[in-house]
């Protein structure tokens, strides 16, 4: 297992090599060690690996010894999972792009990782109103007392209130960082992070010492959503990062609940937009106040995950039988072939097929009507 983990780390040092390519490499060569030593002609047979990527691979291989790199890496990063590790969070394996390396600090709960103990994501604006703060604390506390783990991003505002509400109720919370697990951002949440380490978990896809670059935080939102059975958006302006998290929730087929507020409240505009798109409002009680009890009842209707021994069918790398497709016209097949295992932007489909944009749009509509693909936010398409 140590040797296998060493090759996971080695492959992740090559820019452009992500979970989808790693899947194909292992399927083609049987394991990542053999893939690492493969000749360029064999690497070219793997879909998604072109000449430029092969040049990067050859360059990194010439300078990096996987086992030596592993031994140096674990000095600063002793705790991490790969999708091959049995303790890797089960729900993350079910999203299209799980982190190939997931670093962690704190206390691990295996029932949580196996999906037996449910997790709920709570996100929102960094500048919440008193109303948003109050209800985030109340709902986080109620969920915690009902056995849920609270997942958020340690950001200022709603994230902070969600973590505190959980900790004060004596529960477990998971904070997903956009930095290495050893660097707290924002700095004012250092004491909160220390408290989370005592009774929860901090995780990140970035190694120790990684600073918080701007692109990291939108990307980490997919992990918040991936770890959660449902997502609660408490307050979100129109350009809130919480809406990026909600987009991932739609893509990953997670239920979305939103905190309702005034129509003229800037902090509510993103929530109102989500309601228009089909999100569920956190329900009121008879006094027209928000009801934790009714929300808990709705969340209690979540389908239970299979709690039997985790089998190979849950592995990121297992080939699941594809449904039989109807006989398609050549132009439909051409467009469908351009949509691979992850959400594919419209522009990339046009570029890949070399067809006029109008024709591609027409074919995509036909494929949607046949329920072969589905459209995601941002003009992206994914196979059903």
C-alpha positions in Angstrom: 0.0 0.0 0.0 2.9 2.4 0.8 4.3 1.9 -2.7 0.9 2.5 -4.2 0.5 5.7 -2.2 3.9 6.9 -3.4 2.8 6.6 -7.0 -0.4 8.5 -6.2 1.7 11.4 -4.9 4.1 11.2 -7.8 1.3 11.4 -10.4 -0.3 14.3 -8.6 2.9 16.4 -9.1 2.2 16.6 -12.9 0.0 19.5 -13.8 -3.0 18.4 -15.9 -3.2 15.0 -14.3 -6.5 14.8 -12.3 -8.8 12.1 -11.0 -10.3 11.4 -14.5 -6.9 10.8 -16.1 -5.7 8.8 -13.1 -8.8 6.6 -13.5 -8.0 5.9 -17.1 -4.3 5.3 -16.3 -5.1 2.7 -13.7 -7.7 1.0 -15.9 -5.3 0.9 -18.8 -2.1 -0.3 -17.0 -3.6 -2.1 -14.0 -1.9 0.1 -11.5 -0.2 3.5 -11.2 3.2 2.1 -10.7 3.2 0.4 -14.1 1.7 3.6 -15.6 4.6 5.6 -14.2 7.1 3.5 -16.0 5.2 3.2 -19.3 6.8 4.2 -22.5 5.4 7.3 -24.4 3.7 5.1 -27.1 1.7 3.3 -24.5 0.8 6.5 -22.6 -0.6 7.9 -25.9 -3.2 5.2 -25.9 -4.8 6.6 -22.8 -7.7 9.0 -23.6 -6.9 12.6 -22.6 -3.1 12.2 -22.7 -1.6 14.1 -25.6 1.9 15.0 -26.6 2.2 18.0 -24.3 1.1 16.0 -21.3 3.6 13.2 -22.2 6.4 15.8 -22.3 5.4 16.9 -18.7 5.3 13.2 -17.6 8.8 12.5 -19.0 10.2 15.7 -17.4 8.8 14.9 -13.9 9.8 11.2 -14.1 13.4 12.2 -14.9 13.6 14.4 -11.7 11.4 12.6 -9.2 11.8 9.2 -7.4 8.3 8.3 -6.1 9.5 6.4 -3.0 12.0 9.1 -2.0 9.4 11.8 -2.6 6.9 9.9 -0.5 9.3 9.6 2.4 10.0 13.4 2.3 6.4 14.3 1.8 5.0 12.5 4.9 7.4 14.4 7.2 5.2 17.4 6.7 2.0 15.6 5.6 1.7 12.5 7.7 -2.1 12.2 7.3 -3.8 11.8 3.9 -6.0 9.5 2.0 -6.1 8.4 -1.6 -9.2 7.0 -3.3 -7.6 3.6 -2.9 -7.6 3.8 0.9 -10.6 2.2 2.6 -11.1 5.2 4.9 -11.4 7.7 2.0 -14.8 9.4 2.5 -17.4 7.4 0.6 -19.6 10.3 -0.6 -16.6 11.9 -2.3 -16.0 8.8 -4.4 -19.4 9.4 -5.9 -18.6 12.8 -7.4 -17.0 13.2 -10.8 -13.8 14.8 -9.6 -12.8 13.7 -6.1 -9.4 14.9 -4.8 -6.7 12.3 -5.7 -5.0 13.3 -2.4 -7.0 14.4 0.6 -5.1 15.7 3.6 -6.6 15.8 7.1 -6.0 16.8 10.7 -8.1 16.1 13.7 -10.2 13.2 14.8 -11.4 10.7 12.1 -14.9 9.2 12.5 -15.0 6.1 10.3 -18.8 6.0 10.4 -18.8 9.5 9.0 -16.4 8.4 6.2 -18.5 5.4 5.3 -21.6 7.6 5.0 -23.4 5.9 8.0 -23.4 9.1 10.0 -25.1 11.8 7.8 -23.3 15.1 7.0 -25.0 18.4 6.1 -23.2 21.3 4.4 -24.0 24.9 5.6 -22.7 27.9 3.6 -23.4 31.5 3.0 -22.1 35.1 2.9 -19.1 36.3 4.7 -21.2 39.4 5.8 -24.4 38.0 7.3 -27.1 39.9 9.0 -28.1 39.3 12.6 -31.0 37.3 11.2 -28.7 35.1 9.2 -26.3 34.6 12.1 -29.1 33.8 14.5 -30.8 31.2 12.3 -27.5 29.6 11.3 -26.6 29.0 14.9 -30.1 27.6 15.7 -30.3 25.3 12.7 -26.7 24.1 13.2 -27.4 23.4 16.8 -30.6 21.5 16.0 -28.9 19.4 13.3 -26.0 18.6 15.6 -28.3 17.4 18.4 -30.1 15.2 15.9 -26.8 13.4 15.0 -25.7 15.3 11.9 -22.1 16.3 11.2 -21.9 19.9 10.0 -19.6 20.6 7.0 -18.5 24.1 6.1 -15.4 26.1 4.9 -14.2 28.1 8.0 -14.8 31.3 6.2 -15.9 34.4 8.1 -19.6 34.9 8.5 -22.1 32.0 8.0 -19.4 29.3 7.9 -18.1 30.5 11.3 -21.6 30.6 12.8 -22.3 27.0 11.5 -19.0 25.6 13.0 -19.6 27.4 16.4 -23.2 26.3 16.6 -22.1 22.7 16.1 -19.2 22.8 18.5 -21.2 24.5 21.2 -23.8 21.7 21.0 -21.0 19.2 21.5 -21.1 17.8 18.0 -18.6 17.1 15.2 -17.9 19.5 12.4 -15.7 19.3 9.3 -13.9 22.4 7.9 -12.7 22.2 4.3 -9.7 24.5 3.7 -8.6 26.2 0.6 -5.1 26.2 2.1 -2.9 23.5 3.5 -4.4 22.0 6.7 -1.7 23.7 8.7 -2.6 27.3 7.6 -5.8 28.9 8.9 -7.6 31.4 6.7 -8.9 33.8 7.8 -6.4 34.3 10.7 -9.1 35.4 13.1 -10.5 31.9 13.0 -7.4 30.3 14.4 -9.0 29.5 17.8 -12.1 28.1 16.0 -9.8 25.8 13.9 -8.1 24.7 17.1 -11.5 23.9 18.7 -12.5 21.9 15.5 -9.3 19.8 15.8 -10.4 18.8 19.3 -13.7 17.3 18.2 -13.8 17.4 14.5 -11.8 17.3 11.3 -10.0 19.7 9.0 -9.4 18.5 5.4 -7.9 19.9 2.3 -6.7 18.8 -1.1 -3.6 20.9 -0.8 -0.4 19.9 1.1 1.0 21.6 4.2 2.3 25.1 3.6 0.0 25.8 0.6 -1.2 29.4 0.8 -4.8 30.5 0.0 -4.7 31.4 -3.7 -7.9 32.9 -5.0 -8.7 29.9 -7.3 -8.5 27.4 -4.4 -11.6 28.5 -2.6 -14.2 28.1 -5.4 -12.6 24.7 -6.1 -12.8 23.5 -2.4 -16.5 24.2 -2.5 -17.0 20.9 -4.5 -15.5 19.1 -1.5 -17.9 20.7 0.9 -20.8 19.6 -1.3 -19.3 16.2 -2.0 -19.1 15.4 1.7 -22.7 16.5 2.4 -26.0 14.7 1.9 -27.7 18.0 1.5 -26.7 21.7 1.4 -28.2 24.6 3.4 -27.6 28.1 2.0 -28.3 30.5 4.8 -27.7 33.9 3.2 -26.1 34.6 -0.2 -25.9 37.8 -2.3 -26.0 37.4 -6.1 -22.2 37.0 -6.4 -21.7 34.9 -3.3 -19.3 32.0 -3.4 -22.1 30.0 -1.7 -23.8 30.0 -5.1 -20.8 28.2 -6.5 -21.3 25.6 -3.8 -24.9 25.4 -4.7 -24.0 24.8 -8.4 -21.9 21.8 -7.3 -24.9 20.6 -5.3 -27.1 20.6 -8.4 -24.4 18.8 -10.4 -23.9 16.2 -7.6 -27.7 15.8 -7.1 -27.7 17.0 -3.6 -30.9 18.6 -2.1 -30.6 22.4 -1.5 -32.4 24.3 1.3 -32.3 28.0 1.6 -33.0 30.6 4.3 -35.8 32.8 3.1 -35.9 36.6 3.9 -37.1 39.9 2.5 -37.3 40.5 -1.2 -35.4 43.8 -0.9 -32.5 42.3 1.1 -29.3 42.1 -0.8 -28.1 39.1 1.3 -31.2 37.2 0.1 -30.9 37.7 -3.7 -28.8 34.6 -4.2 -31.2 32.5 -2.1 -34.2 33.9 -4.0 -32.5 32.9 -7.3 -32.0 29.4 -5.9 -35.7 29.2 -5.0 -36.6 30.1 -8.5 -34.4 27.2 -9.7 -36.1 24.7 -7.5 -34.4 24.8 -4.1 -36.5 24.1 -1.1 -37.1 26.9 1.5 -36.4 26.1 5.1 -40.0 25.6 6.2 -41.9 27.9 8.6 -44.1 26.8 11.5 -47.6 27.9 12.3 -46.3 31.2 13.6 -44.6 31.9 10.3 -41.2 31.5 12.0 -38.5 29.1 10.7 -39.0 25.6 12.0 -36.0 23.5 12.9 -38.4 20.6 13.6 -39.9 20.6 10.1 -36.5 20.9 8.5 -35.3 17.9 10.5 -38.3 16.0 9.4 -37.5 16.7 5.8 -33.9 15.8 6.2 -34.9 12.6 8.0 -36.5 11.5 4.7 -33.0 11.3 3.1 -32.5 7.8 1.7 -30.2 5.7 3.8 -26.9 4.7 2.4 -26.1 1.0 2.2 -24.1 0.3 5.5 -22.8 -3.1 4.4 -19.1 -3.7 3.8 -17.9 -1.2 1.2 -17.4 -3.2 -2.0 -15.5 -2.6 -5.1 -18.5 -1.0 -6.8 -17.8 2.1 -4.7 -14.3 2.5 -5.9 -13.5 5.4 -8.1 -11.8 3.0 -10.5 -14.4 0.3 -10.9 -16.0 0.0 -14.3 -19.7 0.0 -13.9 -21.8 -1.4 -16.7 -23.0 1.4 -18.9 -26.6 1.5 -19.9 -27.4 0.4 -23.5 -27.8 3.4 -25.7 -30.2 3.5 -28.6 -28.9 3.4 -32.2 -27.9 7.1 -32.8 -27.3 9.0 -35.9 -23.7 9.8 -36.7 -23.9 13.4 -35.8 -25.5 12.6 -32.4 -22.8 10.0 -31.7 -20.1 12.6 -32.7 -21.4 15.1 -30.1 -22.0 12.5 -27.4 -18.4 11.2 -27.8 -17.2 14.7 -27.0 -18.9 14.5 -23.5 -16.7 12.3 -21.3 -16.8 11.4 -17.6 -17.0 15.0 -16.3 -19.2 18.0 -17.1 -18.1 19.4 -20.5 -18.5 23.0 -21.5 -20.4 23.9 -24.6 -17.4 25.6 -26.2 -15.2 22.5 -25.7 -17.9 20.3 -27.4 -17.9 22.7 -30.4 -14.1 22.7 -30.5 -13.9 18.9 -30.2 -16.5 18.1 -32.8 -15.6 20.9 -35.2 -19.3 21.4 -35.9 -21.1 24.8 -36.2 -22.4 26.0 -32.7 -26.0 26.0 -33.9 -25.8 22.4 -35.0 -24.1 21.4 -31.7 -26.9 23.1 -29.8 -29.6 21.3 -31.8 -27.9 17.9 -31.2 -27.5 18.6 -27.5 -31.2 19.3 -27.3 -32.0 16.0 -29.0 -29.7 14.1 -26.6 -31.4 15.8 -23.7 -34.8 14.7 -24.9 -33.5 11.2 -25.3 -32.4 11.5 -21.6 -28.8 10.5 -22.6 -27.3 13.8 -21.3 -28.3 16.5 -18.9 -27.5 20.2 -19.0 -25.8 21.7 -15.9 -25.3 25.4 -14.9 -22.9 27.3 -17.0 -23.7 25.7 -20.3 -22.0 22.4 -19.3 -23.2 19.0 -20.2 -22.9 15.6 -18.6 -24.0 12.1 -19.5 -26.9 10.8 -17.5 
